[in-house]
Amino acid sequence: MTTTIALAGKGGVGKTTVAAMVIKYLVKTQTGAILAIDADPSSNLNMVLGLDLDYTVGDIREGLLEQVQASLTTGGAAMGTLSGGMSKRDFLNYEIRSSVAEGDRFDLIAMGRSEGPGCYCAVNHNLREVLDTLSKNYRYVVIDNEAGLEHLSRRTTRDVDHLLIVSDPTLRGLVAAERVVELRSELNIGIENAYLIINRLVGELPAPLKDKIDSLGIPYLGSVPANEELTVFEFSGRPLVELDDKSPVYQSIAEMMAQIQKP
């Protein structure tokens, strides 16, 4: 059985940092393989995980669309095949599995750039099926989303066990988190649990922020402290998964993950 953990929140709040610490925690404390999905077009989750990224799903999608358009002149695409007789599903299955960046206990798929001009309906349908089938081969799937929940809304298997909504310690960040909370009820996504995490907190939460958090209607899981060591890692490009286990950043995420995984 696959457990899906998704992260959401406005840009720049540190979702990718939290995602890296979640993956580090799962590697250290759980059994089974982990699939990380980078659903942010900027595609930098590979850097914090220390993995090389050759190409993205967006690159594959554009390549397939070009082949489909070229095959229209011969009738191949209309029959569900590409030049050479390969089906679109088989092509995507091969290309996506080839794009997986492999780590020790975790693998990574990057969604990459958004759609360009053209008709993507048939391509995206096959793409969703292949990605969801692949995800089922992993014990955990961790999805680092773009600012909203767009990627989750496009999945064919839409169940999410834990949605971690990340905010910085600002009212603007919490307003964006509130929009995510509202959005989840508008989309066809089964989210079992949703939590709020405050990232890069210095000192205690100010009273106005506490009041806003209380109004969101989701559990406040905890905060991640601002940390100079983490800043050094980010400036140098060193993978964040190499943070020491005693790092306050990792310890805070580990405590939160232990809470949500209690039976």
Helices and strands as residue ranges (DSSP letters): E 3-8, H 15-29, E 34-38, H 45-49, H 57-71, G 77-79, H 88-99, E 101-102, E 106-110, H 121-135, E 140-144, H 150-154, E 160-167, H 171-184, E 191-201, H 207-215, E 220-225, H 228-236, G 240-242, H 248-260
